[in-house]
Amino acid sequence: MDLRRDVFQAIADPTRRAIITLVALQAMTPSAIAEKFDSSRQTVSKHIQILTECELLKQELKGREIYYHFNPKKMKEIADFIEPFRNMWDDRFNKLENIMKKYKPKK
């Protein structure tokens, strides 16, 4: 049985979210990414592996170096999943706001 990592588990980790933020700005090598963290290179490498398996990062080989790029298409899938919930909460907050505008405190 082929088990795939869950993209939501991947972005739940603050270190992985920080890696995504770094790589979203520019492609980076694993060493360059690891330099930004106090964790060991092995730990950062494991985070990169998880992000790659979830397709949030893509690898590109340039000479002897591997560069990691952010994959915005995968992040759009996450955003598309979250959007109905955002709409639901916007609707609820708008209804609450309308109720609060009509509310008059007792004197």
DRENSEZA-188586 format. One line per field, with one value per atom (N, C-alpha, C, O): residue number from 0; residue in three letters; x, y, z. Coordinates in steps of 0.001 Angstrom, whole numbers, plus 500000, padded with zeros to 6 digits. Layout:
BEGIN
pos = (NUM_...)
code = (ala_...)
px = (X_...)
py = (Y_...)
pz = (Z_...)
***
This chain:
BEGIN
pos = (0_0_0_0_1_1_1_1_2_2_2_2_3_3_3_3_4_4_4_4_5_5_5_5_6_6_6_6_7_7_7_7_8_8_8_8_9_9_9_9_10_10_10_10_11_11_11_11_12_12_12_12_13_13_13_13_14_14_14_14_15_15_15_15_16_16_16_16_17_17_17_17_18_18_18_18_19_19_19_19_20_20_20_20_21_21_21_21_22_22_22_22_23_23_23_23_24_24_24_24_25_25_25_25_26_26_26_26_27_27_27_27_28_28_28_28_29_29_29_29_30_30_30_30_31_31_31_31_32_32_32_32_33_33_33_33_34_34_34_34_35_35_35_35_36_36_36_36_37_37_37_37_38_38_38_38_39_39_39_39_40_40_40_40_41_41_41_41_42_42_42_42_43_43_43_43_44_44_44_44_45_45_45_45_46_46_46_46_47_47_47_47_48_48_48_48_49_49_49_49_50_50_50_50_51_51_51_51_52_52_52_52_53_53_53_53_54_54_54_54_55_55_55_55_56_56_56_56_57_57_57_57_58_58_58_58_59_59_59_59_60_60_60_60_61_61_61_61_62_62_62_62_63_63_63_63_64_64_64_64_65_65_65_65_66_66_66_66_67_67_67_67_68_68_68_68_69_69_69_69_70_70_70_70_71_71_71_71_72_72_72_72_73_73_73_73_74_74_74_74_75_75_75_75_76_76_76_76_77_77_77_77_78_78_78_78_79_79_79_79_80_80_80_80_81_81_81_81_82_82_82_82_83_83_83_83_84_84_84_84_85_85_85_85_86_86_86_86_87_87_87_87_88_88_88_88_89_89_89_89_90_90_90_90_91_91_91_91_92_92_92_92_93_93_93_93_94_94_94_94_95_95_95_95_96_96_96_96_97_97_97_97_98_98_98_98_99_99_99_99_100_100_100_100_101_101_101_101_102_102_102_102_103_103_103_103_104_104_104_104_105_105_105_105_106_106_106_106)
code = (met_met_met_met_asp_asp_asp_asp_leu_leu_leu_leu_arg_arg_arg_arg_arg_arg_arg_arg_asp_asp_asp_asp_val_val_val_val_phe_phe_phe_phe_gln_gln_gln_gln_ala_ala_ala_ala_ile_ile_ile_ile_ala_ala_ala_ala_asp_asp_asp_asp_pro_pro_pro_pro_thr_thr_thr_thr_arg_arg_arg_arg_arg_arg_arg_arg_ala_ala_ala_ala_ile_ile_ile_ile_ile_ile_ile_ile_thr_thr_thr_thr_leu_leu_leu_leu_val_val_val_val_ala_ala_ala_ala_leu_leu_leu_leu_gln_gln_gln_gln_ala_ala_ala_ala_met_met_met_met_thr_thr_thr_thr_pro_pro_pro_pro_ser_ser_ser_ser_ala_ala_ala_ala_ile_ile_ile_ile_ala_ala_ala_ala_glu_glu_glu_glu_lys_lys_lys_lys_phe_phe_phe_phe_asp_asp_asp_asp_ser_ser_ser_ser_ser_ser_ser_ser_arg_arg_arg_arg_gln_gln_gln_gln_thr_thr_thr_thr_val_val_val_val_ser_ser_ser_ser_lys_lys_lys_lys_his_his_his_his_ile_ile_ile_ile_gln_gln_gln_gln_ile_ile_ile_ile_leu_leu_leu_leu_thr_thr_thr_thr_glu_glu_glu_glu_cys_cys_cys_cys_glu_glu_glu_glu_leu_leu_leu_leu_leu_leu_leu_leu_lys_lys_lys_lys_gln_gln_gln_gln_glu_glu_glu_glu_leu_leu_leu_leu_lys_lys_lys_lys_gly_gly_gly_gly_arg_arg_arg_arg_glu_glu_glu_glu_ile_ile_ile_ile_tyr_tyr_tyr_tyr_tyr_tyr_tyr_tyr_his_his_his_his_phe_phe_phe_phe_asn_asn_asn_asn_pro_pro_pro_pro_lys_lys_lys_lys_lys_lys_lys_lys_met_met_met_met_lys_lys_lys_lys_glu_glu_glu_glu_ile_ile_ile_ile_ala_ala_ala_ala_asp_asp_asp_asp_phe_phe_phe_phe_ile_ile_ile_ile_glu_glu_glu_glu_pro_pro_pro_pro_phe_phe_phe_phe_arg_arg_arg_arg_asn_asn_asn_asn_met_met_met_met_trp_trp_trp_trp_asp_asp_asp_asp_asp_asp_asp_asp_arg_arg_arg_arg_phe_phe_phe_phe_asn_asn_asn_asn_lys_lys_lys_lys_leu_leu_leu_leu_glu_glu_glu_glu_asn_asn_asn_asn_ile_ile_ile_ile_met_met_met_met_lys_lys_lys_lys_lys_lys_lys_lys_tyr_tyr_tyr_tyr_lys_lys_lys_lys_pro_pro_pro_pro_lys_lys_lys_lys_lys_lys_lys_lys)
px = (500840_500000_500893_501842_500590_501360_500715_499625_501401_500887_501515_502738_500674_501168_501035_500119_501951_501882_500733_500421_500131_499027_499584_500380_499175_499679_499327_500075_498201_497815_498684_498951_499123_500089_501414_502099_501762_503027_503028_504012_501946_501922_501578_501636_501222_500929_502194_502121_503342_504598_505153_505288_505482_505976_507297_507519_508163_509434_509176_509803_508265_507961_507287_507540_506438_505832_506909_506846_507890_508993_509817_510250_510036_510776_510007_510595_508705_507881_508005_508141_507959_508071_509413_509474_510481_511813_511903_512351_511470_511614_510631_510865_509532_508582_509222_508859_510177_510848_511915_512095_512629_513654_514017_513921_514430_514879_516125_516982_516211_517334_517846_517106_519133_519731_519401_519058_519504_519268_520195_519772_521455_522399_521968_522034_521528_521087_519847_519705_518967_517768_518179_517718_519048_519468_520156_520038_520868_521560_520594_520994_519350_518357_517738_516953_518090_517467_518517_519666_518112_518991_519020_519838_518143_518079_519263_519953_519478_520544_520163_518990_521159_520893_520020_519188_520214_519405_517929_517045_517681_516296_515672_514542_516397_515894_515698_514724_516615_516511_515236_514581_514891_513663_512434_511483_512459_511351_511233_510130_512358_512358_511812_511046_512205_511723_510201_509531_509660_508205_507512_506504_508035_507441_507519_506617_508590_508747_507766_507152_507621_506681_505245_504430_504947_503604_503459_502391_504529_504563_504422_504039_504731_504755_506062_506129_507104_508385_508714_508354_509408_509886_511406_511974_512053_513512_513927_513249_515061_515674_517176_517801_517742_519178_519883_519597_520820_521643_523095_523619_523734_525099_525076_524381_525839_525858_524890_524707_524286_523404_521936_521482_521227_519772_519163_519510_518262_517537_516080_515496_515518_514115_513318_513686_512212_511298_509944_509540_509272_507915_506962_507116_505978_504985_503647_502873_503371_502140_500866_499813_500945_499751_499245_498039_500167_499769_499174_498218_499737_499193_497804_496953_497564_496236_495217_494068_495632_494734_494321_493165_495267_494968_494003_493017_494294_493445_492028_491048_491925_490616_489825_488604_490520_489854_489340_488244_490126_489803_488745_488016_488645_487764_486309_485752_485663_484275_484142_483147_485134_485105_485265_484608_486144_486337_485032_484638_484375_483100_482046_481288_482007_481043_481282_480339_482560_482855_482623_482161_482926_482627_481132_480716_480335_478883_478424_477588_478966_478578_478989_478219_480166_480610_479778_479486_479398_478538_477167_476621_476619_475336_475467_474592_476558_476792_476933_476409_477641_477811_476457_476203_475592_474257_473436_472718_473538_472823_473348_472572_474663_475270_474906_474776_474743_474351_472928_472616_472080_470684_470562_469570_471529_471468_471644_472541_470778_470874_470947_470052_471992_472101_471013_470551_470607_469598_470226_471378_469472_469974_469406_469724)
py = (498831_500000_501243_501327_502204_503427_504525_505005_504915_505974_507295_507417_508279_509621_510484_510315_511393_512333_513307_513658_513719_514665_516089_516458_516875_518231_519103_520020_518827_519617_519293_520171_518057_517717_518414_518856_518506_519151_520635_521131_521334_522773_523061_524211_522028_522223_522528_523142_522116_522308_523705_524095_524472_525842_525915_526866_524937_524945_524760_525421_523874_523650_524886_525230_525544_526787_527842_528598_527895_528855_528519_529419_527235_526817_527226_527737_527005_527404_528906_529352_529674_531136_531541_532422_530901_531205_530881_531697_529682_529209_529919_529989_530445_531194_532468_532946_533016_534245_533993_534797_532862_532511_531042_530485_530423_529034_528950_529833_527882_527745_526312_525366_526174_524857_524387_525201_523089_522597_523250_523542_523477_524122_525538_525954_526281_527656_527685_528569_526732_526647_526318_526956_525318_524864_525975_526028_526858_527964_528909_529623_528916_529827_529292_529986_528065_527428_526966_526707_526868_526379_524851_524272_524202_522741_522168_522879_520874_520208_520137_520240_519961_519835_518620_518649_517552_516341_516623_516142_517400_517743_518597_518347_519592_520455_519632_519826_518722_517856_517009_516803_516527_515742_516616_516170_517847_518768_519016_519022_519219_519441_518214_518340_517032_515782_515691_515330_516013_515958_516958_516627_518163_519181_518775_519074_518102_517629_516493_516456_515574_514462_514962_514360_516057_516657_517579_518146_517722_518539_520036_520800_520457_521886_522502_523702_521680_522098_521217_520041_521809_521055_521170_522203_520098_520079_520438_520106_521126_521387_521187_521783_520355_520093_521077_521130_521866_522807_522445_522737_521807_521336_520290_519280_520533_519598_519992_519249_521135_521650_521328_521351_521034_520881_522159_522595_522749_523930_523543_522786_524073_523837_525079_526199_524853_525906_525676_524539_526746_526697_526298_526748_525458_525025_525712_525208_526854_527587_526825_527069_525914_525147_524307_524201_523716_522895_523767_523365_524947_525855_526328_526559_526475_526864_525776_526079_524517_523422_523562_523324_523946_524147_525319_525228_526414_527601_527291_527760_526506_526133_525303_525435_524447_523637_524521_524300_525511_526370_527413_527854_527811_528911_528768_529747_527605_527506_527799_528380_527401_527670_529165_529728_529794_531242_531970_532905_531537_532155_531964_532883_530763_530473_531404_531979_531546_532401_533873_534615_534309_535693_535961_537006_535014_535144_535239_536077_534387_534398_535705_536265_536178_537443_538615_539539_538586_539647_539643_540702_538446_538344_538857_539568_538496_538974_540500_541169_541027_542484_543175_544201_542621_543206_543163_544114_542070_541956_542998_543653_543145_544096_545540_546378_545832_547193_547510_548658_546498_546687_546680_547165_546151_546032_547390_548152_547687_548923_548532_547859_548944_548583_549248_550343_548571_549120_550209_550104_551240_552358_552333_553199)
pz = (500000_500000_500000_500779_499129_498991_499841_499529_500914_501770_501372_501299_501117_500801_502039_502843_502172_503285_503032_501894_504109_504032_504011_504875_503042_502878_504080_504420_504722_505881_507093_507913_507212_508259_507978_508900_506721_506347_506729_507279_506446_506742_508203_508639_508956_510384_511171_512235_510676_511391_511123_509964_512178_511977_511209_510459_511383_510640_509154_508326_508813_507389_506785_505631_507557_507047_506820_505850_507704_507537_506300_505579_506050_504848_503597_502643_503599_502448_502209_501070_503281_503165_502568_501711_503017_502476_500986_500181_500645_499263_498330_497124_498880_498047_497509_496434_498262_497838_496783_495869_496915_495931_496084_497177_495003_495050_495920_495889_496690_497616_497635_497365_497961_498151_499574_500430_499824_501184_502215_503334_501839_502765_503100_504256_502094_502313_503207_504052_503020_503865_505304_506251_505456_506788_507579_508803_506892_507565_508281_509200_507871_508442_509740_510385_510118_511275_512279_511919_513531_514582_514631_515345_513886_513849_513076_512345_513254_512496_511022_510665_510186_508738_508447_507541_509217_509019_509304_508596_510338_510682_509587_509168_509129_508051_506783_506056_506521_505348_505405_504383_506581_506738_506460_505819_506941_506655_505149_504603_504489_503033_502314_501359_502769_502168_502276_501309_503434_503628_502708_502083_502619_501745_500271_499489_499907_498529_498242_497176_499185_499015_498884_498185_499558_499472_498265_498031_497512_496297_496576_495690_497809_498100_497630_497367_497526_496970_495780_495736_494813_493648_493603_493957_493163_493044_491625_490653_491534_490234_490395_491272_489553_489593_488665_487469_489235_488463_488753_489828_487782_488016_489110_489001_490169_491301_492408_493371_492274_493332_493047_491903_494103_494033_494591_495688_493834_494283_494501_493726_495560_495856_495514_495870_494811_494384_495048_495293_495325_495846_494729_493594_495039_494066_494379_495192_493741_494052_493684_494274_492725_492342_493511_493731_494250_495391_496501_497164_496698_497709_497301_498160_495995_495523_495856_496176_495783_496165_497630_497983_498472_499888_500048_500779_499360_499435_498937_499516_497869_497333_498339_498435_499090_500102_501243_501758_501628_502763_502426_503315_501179_500755_501212_501710_501073_501546_503046_503480_503826_505266_505531_506407_504764_504903_504568_505264_503509_503128_504221_504529_504803_505861_507056_507600_507460_508616_508299_509165_507098_506705_506825_507326_506362_506430_507885_508224_508728_510143_510826_511606_510542_511143_510636_511394_509367_508829_509519_509829_509757_510462_511891_512384_512550_513915_513942_514833_512962_512875_512708_513339_511865_511663_512947_513256_513692_514966_515949_516646_515998_516938_516587_517479_515311_514909_515389_515707_515439_515864_517390_517934_518056_519510_520162_519802_521127_521895_523358_523869_524026_525446_526282_525962_527361_528283_529114_529535_529343_530162_531536_532351)
***
